[in-house]
Amino acid sequence: MAEYCSQCRPFEKSFDIDLFQIALKLERDYSTSFLCERCNNRAIYKDEQGLIYLVRFERNDYNYYPVNIEDLIKLKPSGSYLKGNFDFNIKKS
Ligand SMILES: [Zn+2]
């Protein structure tokens, strides 16, 4: 059965991988990886300072995007990832 993250949420309120809950439960210096079948999101990582990163697999590489945990709640279901955009502000480190 296909699994989708809460950023994709193709069936509105139905999703399998809750990015916010994952980030909430993470301890510092740990990451949780998952496989969303619809987008490039691959893991959530929390660094030693408690900063949270969304890890995406792009161009054969893992890229870390700093995110606010609040942004993970506000993620809206949309197809915007198809255009390469995000639903929240990210800064490439
Ligand atoms: Zn996804």
PDB file of the backbone (N, CA, C, O) and the ligand in Angstrom, with CONECT records:
HET     ZN  A 101       1
ATOM      1  N   MET A   1       0.835  -1.194   0.000  1.00  0.00           N
ATOM      2  CA  MET A   1       0.000   0.000   0.000  1.00  0.00           C
ATOM      3  C   MET A   1       0.876   1.253   0.000  1.00  0.00           C
ATOM      4  O   MET A   1       1.875   1.321   0.716  1.00  0.00           O
ATOM      5  N   ALA A   2       0.503   2.216  -0.788  1.00  0.00           N
ATOM      6  CA  ALA A   2       1.300   3.436  -0.913  1.00  0.00           C
ATOM      7  C   ALA A   2       1.239   4.261   0.375  1.00  0.00           C
ATOM      8  O   ALA A   2       0.223   4.306   1.067  1.00  0.00           O
ATOM      9  N   GLU A   3       2.340   4.893   0.658  1.00  0.00           N
ATOM     10  CA  GLU A   3       2.381   5.761   1.826  1.00  0.00           C
ATOM     11  C   GLU A   3       2.742   7.175   1.409  1.00  0.00           C
ATOM     12  O   GLU A   3       3.629   7.390   0.583  1.00  0.00           O
ATOM     13  N   TYR A   4       2.037   8.134   1.994  1.00  0.00           N
ATOM     14  CA  TYR A   4       2.264   9.537   1.658  1.00  0.00           C
ATOM     15  C   TYR A   4       2.543  10.334   2.916  1.00  0.00           C
ATOM     16  O   TYR A   4       2.034  10.031   3.995  1.00  0.00           O
ATOM     17  N   CYS A   5       3.373  11.369   2.750  1.00  0.00           N
ATOM     18  CA  CYS A   5       3.661  12.227   3.891  1.00  0.00           C
ATOM     19  C   CYS A   5       2.598  13.312   4.017  1.00  0.00           C
ATOM     20  O   CYS A   5       1.774  13.508   3.125  1.00  0.00           O
ATOM     21  N   SER A   6       2.640  14.008   5.143  1.00  0.00           N
ATOM     22  CA  SER A   6       1.611  15.021   5.380  1.00  0.00           C
ATOM     23  C   SER A   6       1.785  16.249   4.498  1.00  0.00           C
ATOM     24  O   SER A   6       0.888  17.090   4.441  1.00  0.00           O
ATOM     25  N   GLN A   7       2.908  16.375   3.814  1.00  0.00           N
ATOM     26  CA  GLN A   7       3.031  17.480   2.861  1.00  0.00           C
ATOM     27  C   GLN A   7       2.264  17.187   1.580  1.00  0.00           C
ATOM     28  O   GLN A   7       1.733  18.107   0.957  1.00  0.00           O
ATOM     29  N   CYS A   8       2.197  15.949   1.183  1.00  0.00           N
ATOM     30  CA  CYS A   8       1.485  15.585  -0.042  1.00  0.00           C
ATOM     31  C   CYS A   8      -0.010  15.460   0.212  1.00  0.00           C
ATOM     32  O   CYS A   8      -0.820  16.122  -0.437  1.00  0.00           O
ATOM     33  N   ARG A   9      -0.360  14.615   1.151  1.00  0.00           N
ATOM     34  CA  ARG A   9      -1.746  14.449   1.562  1.00  0.00           C
ATOM     35  C   ARG A   9      -2.723  14.393   0.398  1.00  0.00           C
ATOM     36  O   ARG A   9      -3.618  15.232   0.307  1.00  0.00           O
ATOM     37  N   PRO A  10      -2.569  13.434  -0.479  1.00  0.00           N
ATOM     38  CA  PRO A  10      -3.417  13.392  -1.679  1.00  0.00           C
ATOM     39  C   PRO A  10      -4.886  13.158  -1.359  1.00  0.00           C
ATOM     40  O   PRO A  10      -5.767  13.501  -2.148  1.00  0.00           O
ATOM     41  N   PHE A  11      -5.139  12.577  -0.211  1.00  0.00           N
ATOM     42  CA  PHE A  11      -6.545  12.294   0.123  1.00  0.00           C
ATOM     43  C   PHE A  11      -7.007  13.169   1.271  1.00  0.00           C
ATOM     44  O   PHE A  11      -7.692  12.716   2.188  1.00  0.00           O
ATOM     45  N   GLU A  12      -6.614  14.441   1.200  1.00  0.00           N
ATOM     46  CA  GLU A  12      -6.995  15.432   2.199  1.00  0.00           C
ATOM     47  C   GLU A  12      -6.517  15.022   3.584  1.00  0.00           C
ATOM     48  O   GLU A  12      -5.330  15.166   3.876  1.00  0.00           O
ATOM     49  N   LYS A  13      -7.377  14.527   4.434  1.00  0.00           N
ATOM     50  CA  LYS A  13      -6.965  14.282   5.814  1.00  0.00           C
ATOM     51  C   LYS A  13      -6.305  12.931   6.020  1.00  0.00           C
ATOM     52  O   LYS A  13      -5.903  12.591   7.133  1.00  0.00           O
ATOM     53  N   SER A  14      -6.196  12.177   4.969  1.00  0.00           N
ATOM     54  CA  SER A  14      -5.603  10.855   5.111  1.00  0.00           C
ATOM     55  C   SER A  14      -4.156  10.858   4.651  1.00  0.00           C
ATOM     56  O   SER A  14      -3.860  11.052   3.472  1.00  0.00           O
ATOM     57  N   PHE A  15      -3.265  10.639   5.598  1.00  0.00           N
ATOM     58  CA  PHE A  15      -1.866  10.484   5.231  1.00  0.00           C
ATOM     59  C   PHE A  15      -1.214   9.549   6.229  1.00  0.00           C
ATOM     60  O   PHE A  15      -1.731   9.344   7.327  1.00  0.00           O
ATOM     61  N   ASP A  16      -0.100   8.993   5.857  1.00  0.00           N
ATOM     62  CA  ASP A  16       0.541   7.972   6.679  1.00  0.00           C
ATOM     63  C   ASP A  16       1.718   8.502   7.477  1.00  0.00           C
ATOM     64  O   ASP A  16       1.989   8.051   8.590  1.00  0.00           O
ATOM     65  N   ILE A  17       2.415   9.473   6.886  1.00  0.00           N
ATOM     66  CA  ILE A  17       3.643   9.948   7.505  1.00  0.00           C
ATOM     67  C   ILE A  17       3.420  11.379   7.973  1.00  0.00           C
ATOM     68  O   ILE A  17       3.350  12.299   7.158  1.00  0.00           O
ATOM     69  N   ASP A  18       3.309  11.567   9.275  1.00  0.00           N
ATOM     70  CA  ASP A  18       3.020  12.882   9.834  1.00  0.00           C
ATOM     71  C   ASP A  18       4.334  13.589  10.173  1.00  0.00           C
ATOM     72  O   ASP A  18       4.964  13.297  11.189  1.00  0.00           O
ATOM     73  N   LEU A  19       4.734  14.516   9.315  1.00  0.00           N
ATOM     74  CA  LEU A  19       6.030  15.180   9.487  1.00  0.00           C
ATOM     75  C   LEU A  19       6.115  15.907  10.829  1.00  0.00           C
ATOM     76  O   LEU A  19       7.161  15.908  11.477  1.00  0.00           O
ATOM     77  N   PHE A  20       5.025  16.513  11.231  1.00  0.00           N
ATOM     78  CA  PHE A  20       5.020  17.248  12.493  1.00  0.00           C
ATOM     79  C   PHE A  20       5.220  16.311  13.687  1.00  0.00           C
ATOM     80  O   PHE A  20       6.007  16.600  14.588  1.00  0.00           O
ATOM     81  N   GLN A  21       4.503  15.195  13.681  1.00  0.00           N
ATOM     82  CA  GLN A  21       4.633  14.251  14.790  1.00  0.00           C
ATOM     83  C   GLN A  21       6.036  13.646  14.847  1.00  0.00           C
ATOM     84  O   GLN A  21       6.583  13.416  15.925  1.00  0.00           O
ATOM     85  N   ILE A  22       6.599  13.396  13.686  1.00  0.00           N
ATOM     86  CA  ILE A  22       7.960  12.863  13.647  1.00  0.00           C
ATOM     87  C   ILE A  22       8.925  13.871  14.260  1.00  0.00           C
ATOM     88  O   ILE A  22       9.762  13.515  15.090  1.00  0.00           O
ATOM     89  N   ALA A  23       8.804  15.132  13.848  1.00  0.00           N
ATOM     90  CA  ALA A  23       9.694  16.182  14.354  1.00  0.00           C
ATOM     91  C   ALA A  23       9.519  16.358  15.854  1.00  0.00           C
ATOM     92  O   ALA A  23      10.486  16.589  16.580  1.00  0.00           O
ATOM     93  N   LEU A  24       8.286  16.247  16.308  1.00  0.00           N
ATOM     94  CA  LEU A  24       7.978  16.431  17.722  1.00  0.00           C
ATOM     95  C   LEU A  24       8.653  15.368  18.580  1.00  0.00           C
ATOM     96  O   LEU A  24       9.116  15.655  19.684  1.00  0.00           O
ATOM     97  N   LYS A  25       8.706  14.159  18.079  1.00  0.00           N
ATOM     98  CA  LYS A  25       9.221  13.050  18.882  1.00  0.00           C
ATOM     99  C   LYS A  25      10.729  12.873  18.771  1.00  0.00           C
ATOM    100  O   LYS A  25      11.330  12.120  19.537  1.00  0.00           O
ATOM    101  N   LEU A  26      11.334  13.565  17.820  1.00  0.00           N
ATOM    102  CA  LEU A  26      12.765  13.381  17.610  1.00  0.00           C
ATOM    103  C   LEU A  26      13.590  13.927  18.763  1.00  0.00           C
ATOM    104  O   LEU A  26      13.288  14.988  19.308  1.00  0.00           O
ATOM    105  N   GLU A  27      14.630  13.198  19.130  1.00  0.00           N
ATOM    106  CA  GLU A  27      15.596  13.722  20.076  1.00  0.00           C
ATOM    107  C   GLU A  27      16.716  14.377  19.292  1.00  0.00           C
ATOM    108  O   GLU A  27      16.916  14.111  18.107  1.00  0.00           O
ATOM    109  N   ARG A  28      17.433  15.234  19.980  1.00  0.00           N
ATOM    110  CA  ARG A  28      18.511  15.964  19.308  1.00  0.00           C
ATOM    111  C   ARG A  28      19.573  15.019  18.769  1.00  0.00           C
ATOM    112  O   ARG A  28      19.926  14.011  19.381  1.00  0.00           O
ATOM    113  N   ASP A  29      20.061  15.391  17.606  1.00  0.00           N
ATOM    114  CA  ASP A  29      21.097  14.611  16.929  1.00  0.00           C
ATOM    115  C   ASP A  29      20.568  13.264  16.409  1.00  0.00           C
ATOM    116  O   ASP A  29      21.334  12.326  16.190  1.00  0.00           O
ATOM    117  N   TYR A  30      19.259  13.192  16.220  1.00  0.00           N
ATOM    118  CA  TYR A  30      18.670  11.985  15.649  1.00  0.00           C
ATOM    119  C   TYR A  30      17.881  12.334  14.386  1.00  0.00           C
ATOM    120  O   TYR A  30      17.454  13.473  14.198  1.00  0.00           O
ATOM    121  N   SER A  31      17.699  11.342  13.537  1.00  0.00           N
ATOM    122  CA  SER A  31      16.838  11.544  12.381  1.00  0.00           C
ATOM    123  C   SER A  31      15.908  10.350  12.240  1.00  0.00           C
ATOM    124  O   SER A  31      16.210   9.246  12.694  1.00  0.00           O
ATOM    125  N   THR A  32      14.790  10.592  11.612  1.00  0.00           N
ATOM    126  CA  THR A  32      13.855   9.514  11.277  1.00  0.00           C
ATOM    127  C   THR A  32      13.650   9.539   9.775  1.00  0.00           C
ATOM    128  O   THR A  32      13.254  10.556   9.205  1.00  0.00           O
ATOM    129  N   SER A  33      13.919   8.420   9.147  1.00  0.00           N
ATOM    130  CA  SER A  33      13.740   8.384   7.703  1.00  0.00           C
ATOM    131  C   SER A  33      12.448   7.658   7.352  1.00  0.00           C
ATOM    132  O   SER A  33      11.961   6.818   8.109  1.00  0.00           O
ATOM    133  N   PHE A  34      11.915   7.995   6.207  1.00  0.00           N
ATOM    134  CA  PHE A  34      10.672   7.400   5.723  1.00  0.00           C
ATOM    135  C   PHE A  34      10.695   7.457   4.213  1.00  0.00           C
ATOM    136  O   PHE A  34      11.580   8.074   3.620  1.00  0.00           O
ATOM    137  N   LEU A  35       9.734   6.823   3.600  1.00  0.00           N
ATOM    138  CA  LEU A  35       9.677   6.845   2.143  1.00  0.00           C
ATOM    139  C   LEU A  35       8.287   7.273   1.709  1.00  0.00           C
ATOM    140  O   LEU A  35       7.327   6.507   1.793  1.00  0.00           O
ATOM    141  N   CYS A  36       8.198   8.505   1.245  1.00  0.00           N
ATOM    142  CA  CYS A  36       6.942   8.976   0.681  1.00  0.00           C
ATOM    143  C   CYS A  36       6.934   8.606  -0.795  1.00  0.00           C
ATOM    144  O   CYS A  36       7.914   8.826  -1.506  1.00  0.00           O
ATOM    145  N   GLU A  37       5.832   8.048  -1.243  1.00  0.00           N
ATOM    146  CA  GLU A  37       5.795   7.588  -2.629  1.00  0.00           C
ATOM    147  C   GLU A  37       5.446   8.689  -3.611  1.00  0.00           C
ATOM    148  O   GLU A  37       5.385   8.457  -4.818  1.00  0.00           O
ATOM    149  N   ARG A  38       5.216   9.889  -3.095  1.00  0.00           N
ATOM    150  CA  ARG A  38       4.779  10.945  -3.995  1.00  0.00           C
ATOM    151  C   ARG A  38       5.741  12.122  -4.090  1.00  0.00           C
ATOM    152  O   ARG A  38       5.677  12.886  -5.053  1.00  0.00           O
ATOM    153  N   CYS A  39       6.623  12.285  -3.123  1.00  0.00           N
ATOM    154  CA  CYS A  39       7.538  13.423  -3.187  1.00  0.00           C
ATOM    155  C   CYS A  39       8.935  12.997  -2.757  1.00  0.00           C
ATOM    156  O   CYS A  39       9.186  11.824  -2.484  1.00  0.00           O
ATOM    157  N   ASN A  40       9.836  13.970  -2.701  1.00  0.00           N
ATOM    158  CA  ASN A  40      11.233  13.667  -2.403  1.00  0.00           C
ATOM    159  C   ASN A  40      11.567  13.727  -0.920  1.00  0.00           C
ATOM    160  O   ASN A  40      12.725  13.547  -0.541  1.00  0.00           O
ATOM    161  N   ASN A  41      10.591  13.974  -0.090  1.00  0.00           N
ATOM    162  CA  ASN A  41      10.870  13.986   1.350  1.00  0.00           C
ATOM    163  C   ASN A  41      11.314  12.606   1.805  1.00  0.00           C
ATOM    164  O   ASN A  41      10.667  11.598   1.520  1.00  0.00           O
ATOM    165  N   ARG A  42      12.440  12.584   2.524  1.00  0.00           N
ATOM    166  CA  ARG A  42      12.976  11.288   2.924  1.00  0.00           C
ATOM    167  C   ARG A  42      13.256  11.153   4.410  1.00  0.00           C
ATOM    168  O   ARG A  42      13.338  10.038   4.924  1.00  0.00           O
ATOM    169  N   ALA A  43      13.403  12.264   5.105  1.00  0.00           N
ATOM    170  CA  ALA A  43      13.721  12.164   6.526  1.00  0.00           C
ATOM    171  C   ALA A  43      13.498  13.496   7.221  1.00  0.00           C
ATOM    172  O   ALA A  43      13.457  14.554   6.593  1.00  0.00           O
ATOM    173  N   ILE A  44      13.355  13.410   8.532  1.00  0.00           N
ATOM    174  CA  ILE A  44      13.382  14.597   9.385  1.00  0.00           C
ATOM    175  C   ILE A  44      14.595  14.442  10.289  1.00  0.00           C
ATOM    176  O   ILE A  44      14.818  13.380  10.871  1.00  0.00           O
ATOM    177  N   TYR A  45      15.371  15.502  10.398  1.00  0.00           N
ATOM    178  CA  TYR A  45      16.571  15.448  11.211  1.00  0.00           C
ATOM    179  C   TYR A  45      16.581  16.604  12.202  1.00  0.00           C
ATOM    180  O   TYR A  45      16.260  17.738  11.848  1.00  0.00           O
ATOM    181  N   LYS A  46      16.950  16.310  13.444  1.00  0.00           N
ATOM    182  CA  LYS A  46      17.086  17.359  14.449  1.00  0.00           C
ATOM    183  C   LYS A  46      18.546  17.419  14.869  1.00  0.00           C
ATOM    184  O   LYS A  46      19.118  16.413  15.289  1.00  0.00           O
ATOM    185  N   ASP A  47      19.149  18.593  14.756  1.00  0.00           N
ATOM    186  CA  ASP A  47      20.578  18.689  15.069  1.00  0.00           C
ATOM    187  C   ASP A  47      20.807  18.897  16.562  1.00  0.00           C
ATOM    188  O   ASP A  47      19.865  18.913  17.354  1.00  0.00           O
ATOM    189  N   GLU A  48      22.077  19.057  16.929  1.00  0.00           N
ATOM    190  CA  GLU A  48      22.419  19.133  18.351  1.00  0.00           C
ATOM    191  C   GLU A  48      21.847  20.368  19.028  1.00  0.00           C
ATOM    192  O   GLU A  48      21.662  20.390  20.245  1.00  0.00           O
ATOM    193  N   GLN A  49      21.566  21.404  18.228  1.00  0.00           N
ATOM    194  CA  GLN A  49      20.982  22.618  18.807  1.00  0.00           C
ATOM    195  C   GLN A  49      19.451  22.564  18.836  1.00  0.00           C
ATOM    196  O   GLN A  49      18.796  23.474  19.345  1.00  0.00           O
ATOM    197  N   GLY A  50      18.899  21.494  18.286  1.00  0.00           N
ATOM    198  CA  GLY A  50      17.452  21.371  18.269  1.00  0.00           C
ATOM    199  C   GLY A  50      16.810  21.915  17.014  1.00  0.00           C
ATOM    200  O   GLY A  50      15.584  21.965  16.915  1.00  0.00           O
ATOM    201  N   LEU A  51      17.625  22.325  16.047  1.00  0.00           N
ATOM    202  CA  LEU A  51      17.074  22.804  14.779  1.00  0.00           C
ATOM    203  C   LEU A  51      16.587  21.623  13.951  1.00  0.00           C
ATOM    204  O   LEU A  51      17.203  20.558  13.935  1.00  0.00           O
ATOM    205  N   ILE A  52      15.473  21.834  13.265  1.00  0.00           N
ATOM    206  CA  ILE A  52      14.851  20.746  12.511  1.00  0.00           C
ATOM    207  C   ILE A  52      15.070  20.934  11.012  1.00  0.00           C
ATOM    208  O   ILE A  52      14.945  22.034  10.473  1.00  0.00           O
ATOM    209  N   TYR A  53      15.392  19.846  10.375  1.00  0.00           N
ATOM    210  CA  TYR A  53      15.630  19.872   8.937  1.00  0.00           C
ATOM    211  C   TYR A  53      14.742  18.857   8.239  1.00  0.00           C
ATOM    212  O   TYR A  53      14.549  17.738   8.713  1.00  0.00           O
ATOM    213  N   LEU A  54      14.211  19.273   7.112  1.00  0.00           N
ATOM    214  CA  LEU A  54      13.529  18.349   6.229  1.00  0.00           C
ATOM    215  C   LEU A  54      14.553  17.879   5.205  1.00  0.00           C
ATOM    216  O   LEU A  54      15.184  18.688   4.524  1.00  0.00           O
ATOM    217  N   VAL A  55      14.709  16.569   5.105  1.00  0.00           N
ATOM    218  CA  VAL A  55      15.716  16.017   4.192  1.00  0.00           C
ATOM    219  C   VAL A  55      15.018  15.531   2.939  1.00  0.00           C
ATOM    220  O   VAL A  55      14.121  14.690   2.995  1.00  0.00           O
ATOM    221  N   ARG A  56      15.444  16.072   1.806  1.00  0.00           N
ATOM    222  CA  ARG A  56      14.855  15.689   0.527  1.00  0.00           C
ATOM    223  C   ARG A  56      15.932  15.084  -0.372  1.00  0.00           C
ATOM    224  O   ARG A  56      17.077  15.537  -0.391  1.00  0.00           O
ATOM    225  N   PHE A  57      15.541  14.060  -1.108  1.00  0.00           N
ATOM    226  CA  PHE A  57      16.468  13.439  -2.045  1.00  0.00           C
ATOM    227  C   PHE A  57      16.264  14.060  -3.415  1.00  0.00           C
ATOM    228  O   PHE A  57      15.254  13.829  -4.081  1.00  0.00           O
ATOM    229  N   GLU A  58      17.250  14.856  -3.822  1.00  0.00           N
ATOM    230  CA  GLU A  58      17.134  15.592  -5.075  1.00  0.00           C
ATOM    231  C   GLU A  58      18.443  15.506  -5.844  1.00  0.00           C
ATOM    232  O   GLU A  58      19.523  15.634  -5.265  1.00  0.00           O
ATOM    233  N   ARG A  59      18.345  15.296  -7.111  1.00  0.00           N
ATOM    234  CA  ARG A  59      19.522  15.206  -7.981  1.00  0.00           C
ATOM    235  C   ARG A  59      20.573  14.251  -7.397  1.00  0.00           C
ATOM    236  O   ARG A  59      21.756  14.578  -7.302  1.00  0.00           O
ATOM    237  N   ASN A  60      20.112  13.096  -7.021  1.00  0.00           N
ATOM    238  CA  ASN A  60      20.994  12.053  -6.483  1.00  0.00           C
ATOM    239  C   ASN A  60      21.741  12.458  -5.229  1.00  0.00           C
ATOM    240  O   ASN A  60      22.821  11.939  -4.946  1.00  0.00           O
ATOM    241  N   ASP A  61      21.170  13.384  -4.478  1.00  0.00           N
ATOM    242  CA  ASP A  61      21.835  13.790  -3.253  1.00  0.00           C
ATOM    243  C   ASP A  61      20.788  14.115  -2.185  1.00  0.00           C
ATOM    244  O   ASP A  61      19.652  14.474  -2.496  1.00  0.00           O
ATOM    245  N   TYR A  62      21.195  13.982  -0.926  1.00  0.00           N
ATOM    246  CA  TYR A  62      20.312  14.352   0.165  1.00  0.00           C
ATOM    247  C   TYR A  62      20.548  15.810   0.534  1.00  0.00           C
ATOM    248  O   TYR A  62      21.666  16.200   0.868  1.00  0.00           O
ATOM    249  N   ASN A  63      19.501  16.604   0.472  1.00  0.00           N
ATOM    250  CA  ASN A  63      19.603  18.020   0.799  1.00  0.00           C
ATOM    251  C   ASN A  63      18.830  18.299   2.081  1.00  0.00           C
ATOM    252  O   ASN A  63      17.710  17.825   2.271  1.00  0.00           O
ATOM    253  N   TYR A  64      19.454  19.075   2.948  1.00  0.00           N
ATOM    254  CA  TYR A  64      18.856  19.403   4.248  1.00  0.00           C
ATOM    255  C   TYR A  64      18.271  20.806   4.203  1.00  0.00           C
ATOM    256  O   TYR A  64      18.979  21.777   3.937  1.00  0.00           O
ATOM    257  N   TYR A  65      16.980  20.904   4.464  1.00  0.00           N
ATOM    258  CA  TYR A  65      16.318  22.198   4.472  1.00  0.00           C
ATOM    259  C   TYR A  65      15.867  22.514   5.891  1.00  0.00           C
ATOM    260  O   TYR A  65      15.074  21.777   6.475  1.00  0.00           O
ATOM    261  N   PRO A  66      16.377  23.618   6.446  1.00  0.00           N
ATOM    262  CA  PRO A  66      15.935  23.996   7.789  1.00  0.00           C
ATOM    263  C   PRO A  66      14.453  24.379   7.764  1.00  0.00           C
ATOM    264  O   PRO A  66      14.026  25.130   6.888  1.00  0.00           O
ATOM    265  N   VAL A  67      13.687  23.883   8.694  1.00  0.00           N
ATOM    266  CA  VAL A  67      12.271  24.240   8.791  1.00  0.00           C
ATOM    267  C   VAL A  67      11.924  24.542  10.243  1.00  0.00           C
ATOM    268  O   VAL A  67      12.567  24.056  11.173  1.00  0.00           O
ATOM    269  N   ASN A  68      10.896  25.352  10.407  1.00  0.00           N
ATOM    270  CA  ASN A  68      10.335  25.554  11.738  1.00  0.00           C
ATOM    271  C   ASN A  68       9.294  24.477  11.973  1.00  0.00           C
ATOM    272  O   ASN A  68       8.576  24.070  11.060  1.00  0.00           O
ATOM    273  N   ILE A  69       9.226  24.023  13.223  1.00  0.00           N
ATOM    274  CA  ILE A  69       8.255  22.961  13.508  1.00  0.00           C
ATOM    275  C   ILE A  69       6.836  23.464  13.236  1.00  0.00           C
ATOM    276  O   ILE A  69       5.958  22.687  12.860  1.00  0.00           O
ATOM    277  N   GLU A  70       6.617  24.772  13.430  1.00  0.00           N
ATOM    278  CA  GLU A  70       5.298  25.331  13.139  1.00  0.00           C
ATOM    279  C   GLU A  70       4.957  25.176  11.652  1.00  0.00           C
ATOM    280  O   GLU A  70       3.800  24.959  11.289  1.00  0.00           O
ATOM    281  N   ASP A  71       5.965  25.289  10.814  1.00  0.00           N
ATOM    282  CA  ASP A  71       5.721  25.159   9.375  1.00  0.00           C
ATOM    283  C   ASP A  71       5.247  23.756   9.018  1.00  0.00           C
ATOM    284  O   ASP A  71       4.496  23.568   8.062  1.00  0.00           O
ATOM    285  N   LEU A  72       5.693  22.779   9.794  1.00  0.00           N
ATOM    286  CA  LEU A  72       5.294  21.406   9.494  1.00  0.00           C
ATOM    287  C   LEU A  72       3.822  21.171   9.805  1.00  0.00           C
ATOM    288  O   LEU A  72       3.192  20.297   9.210  1.00  0.00           O
ATOM    289  N   ILE A  73       3.271  21.949  10.734  1.00  0.00           N
ATOM    290  CA  ILE A  73       1.839  21.829  11.018  1.00  0.00           C
ATOM    291  C   ILE A  73       1.034  22.458   9.904  1.00  0.00           C
ATOM    292  O   ILE A  73      -0.027  21.963   9.524  1.00  0.00           O
ATOM    293  N   LYS A  74       1.558  23.562   9.384  1.00  0.00           N
ATOM    294  CA  LYS A  74       0.775  24.363   8.449  1.00  0.00           C
ATOM    295  C   LYS A  74       0.835  23.866   7.008  1.00  0.00           C
ATOM    296  O   LYS A  74       0.210  24.443   6.118  1.00  0.00           O
ATOM    297  N   LEU A  75       1.573  22.818   6.791  1.00  0.00           N
ATOM    298  CA  LEU A  75       1.703  22.312   5.421  1.00  0.00           C
ATOM    299  C   LEU A  75       0.331  22.047   4.836  1.00  0.00           C
ATOM    300  O   LEU A  75      -0.505  21.382   5.447  1.00  0.00           O
ATOM    301  N   LYS A  76       0.117  22.567   3.666  1.00  0.00           N
ATOM    302  CA  LYS A  76      -1.185  22.388   3.031  1.00  0.00           C
ATOM    303  C   LYS A  76      -1.106  21.300   1.968  1.00  0.00           C
ATOM    304  O   LYS A  76      -0.076  21.126   1.317  1.00  0.00           O
ATOM    305  N   PRO A  77      -2.203  20.573   1.801  1.00  0.00           N
ATOM    306  CA  PRO A  77      -2.227  19.615   0.707  1.00  0.00           C
ATOM    307  C   PRO A  77      -2.253  20.375  -0.609  1.00  0.00           C
ATOM    308  O   PRO A  77      -3.094  21.249  -0.823  1.00  0.00           O
ATOM    309  N   SER A  78      -1.354  20.041  -1.455  1.00  0.00           N
ATOM    310  CA  SER A  78      -1.326  20.713  -2.751  1.00  0.00           C
ATOM    311  C   SER A  78      -0.404  19.969  -3.689  1.00  0.00           C
ATOM    312  O   SER A  78       0.347  19.085  -3.276  1.00  0.00           O
ATOM    313  N   GLY A  79      -0.468  20.325  -4.929  1.00  0.00           N
ATOM    314  CA  GLY A  79       0.422  19.720  -5.906  1.00  0.00           C
ATOM    315  C   GLY A  79       1.603  20.618  -6.190  1.00  0.00           C
ATOM    316  O   GLY A  79       2.287  20.451  -7.200  1.00  0.00           O
ATOM    317  N   SER A  80       1.850  21.574  -5.303  1.00  0.00           N
ATOM    318  CA  SER A  80       2.858  22.578  -5.616  1.00  0.00           C
ATOM    319  C   SER A  80       4.250  21.970  -5.727  1.00  0.00           C
ATOM    320  O   SER A  80       5.126  22.527  -6.390  1.00  0.00           O
ATOM    321  N   TYR A  81       4.452  20.828  -5.079  1.00  0.00           N
ATOM    322  CA  TYR A  81       5.774  20.213  -5.168  1.00  0.00           C
ATOM    323  C   TYR A  81       6.100  19.827  -6.607  1.00  0.00           C
ATOM    324  O   TYR A  81       7.266  19.697  -6.981  1.00  0.00           O
ATOM    325  N   LEU A  82       5.047  19.645  -7.410  1.00  0.00           N
ATOM    326  CA  LEU A  82       5.268  19.280  -8.803  1.00  0.00           C
ATOM    327  C   LEU A  82       6.012  20.373  -9.555  1.00  0.00           C
ATOM    328  O   LEU A  82       6.739  20.107 -10.513  1.00  0.00           O
ATOM    329  N   LYS A  83       5.818  21.602  -9.106  1.00  0.00           N
ATOM    330  CA  LYS A  83       6.486  22.717  -9.749  1.00  0.00           C
ATOM    331  C   LYS A  83       7.812  23.020  -9.059  1.00  0.00           C
ATOM    332  O   LYS A  83       8.505  23.974  -9.412  1.00  0.00           O
ATOM    333  N   GLY A  84       8.148  22.217  -8.096  1.00  0.00           N
ATOM    334  CA  GLY A  84       9.406  22.434  -7.401  1.00  0.00           C
ATOM    335  C   GLY A  84       9.305  23.452  -6.293  1.00  0.00           C
ATOM    336  O   GLY A  84      10.324  23.921  -5.787  1.00  0.00           O
ATOM    337  N   ASN A  85       8.088  23.804  -5.906  1.00  0.00           N
ATOM    338  CA  ASN A  85       7.923  24.786  -4.832  1.00  0.00           C
ATOM    339  C   ASN A  85       7.584  24.098  -3.527  1.00  0.00           C
ATOM    340  O   ASN A  85       7.212  22.925  -3.505  1.00  0.00           O
ATOM    341  N   PHE A  86       7.715  24.832  -2.450  1.00  0.00           N
ATOM    342  CA  PHE A  86       7.348  24.314  -1.154  1.00  0.00           C
ATOM    343  C   PHE A  86       6.195  25.131  -0.612  1.00  0.00           C
ATOM    344  O   PHE A  86       5.951  26.257  -1.044  1.00  0.00           O
ATOM    345  N   ASP A  87       5.497  24.551   0.333  1.00  0.00           N
ATOM    346  CA  ASP A  87       4.403  25.265   0.973  1.00  0.00           C
ATOM    347  C   ASP A  87       4.880  26.091   2.152  1.00  0.00           C
ATOM    348  O   ASP A  87       4.077  26.744   2.819  1.00  0.00           O
ATOM    349  N   PHE A  88       6.160  26.067   2.412  1.00  0.00           N
ATOM    350  CA  PHE A  88       6.674  26.817   3.553  1.00  0.00           C
ATOM    351  C   PHE A  88       8.029  27.383   3.170  1.00  0.00           C
ATOM    352  O   PHE A  88       8.641  26.964   2.188  1.00  0.00           O
ATOM    353  N   ASN A  89       8.477  28.319   3.942  1.00  0.00           N
ATOM    354  CA  ASN A  89       9.753  28.972   3.631  1.00  0.00           C
ATOM    355  C   ASN A  89      10.926  28.101   4.013  1.00  0.00           C
ATOM    356  O   ASN A  89      10.999  27.592   5.131  1.00  0.00           O
ATOM    357  N   ILE A  90      11.826  27.936   3.095  1.00  0.00           N
ATOM    358  CA  ILE A  90      13.023  27.168   3.395  1.00  0.00           C
ATOM    359  C   ILE A  90      14.241  27.967   2.998  1.00  0.00           C
ATOM    360  O   ILE A  90      14.203  28.808   2.100  1.00  0.00           O
ATOM    361  N   LYS A  91      15.315  27.681   3.690  1.00  0.00           N
ATOM    362  CA  LYS A  91      16.580  28.296   3.331  1.00  0.00           C
ATOM    363  C   LYS A  91      17.592  27.184   3.103  1.00  0.00           C
ATOM    364  O   LYS A  91      17.799  26.331   3.965  1.00  0.00           O
ATOM    365  N   LYS A  92      18.192  27.201   1.984  1.00  0.00           N
ATOM    366  CA  LYS A  92      19.224  26.202   1.706  1.00  0.00           C
ATOM    367  C   LYS A  92      20.455  26.561   2.517  1.00  0.00           C
ATOM    368  O   LYS A  92      20.977  27.671   2.415  1.00  0.00           O
ATOM    369  N   SER A  93      20.910  25.623   3.315  1.00  0.00           N
ATOM    370  CA  SER A  93      22.059  25.930   4.164  1.00  0.00           C
ATOM    371  C   SER A  93      23.339  25.774   3.377  1.00  0.00           C
ATOM    372  O   SER A  93      24.425  25.989   3.915  1.00  0.00           O
TER     373      SER A  93
HETATM  374 ZN    ZN A 101       5.325  13.407   0.370  1.00  0.00          ZN2+
END
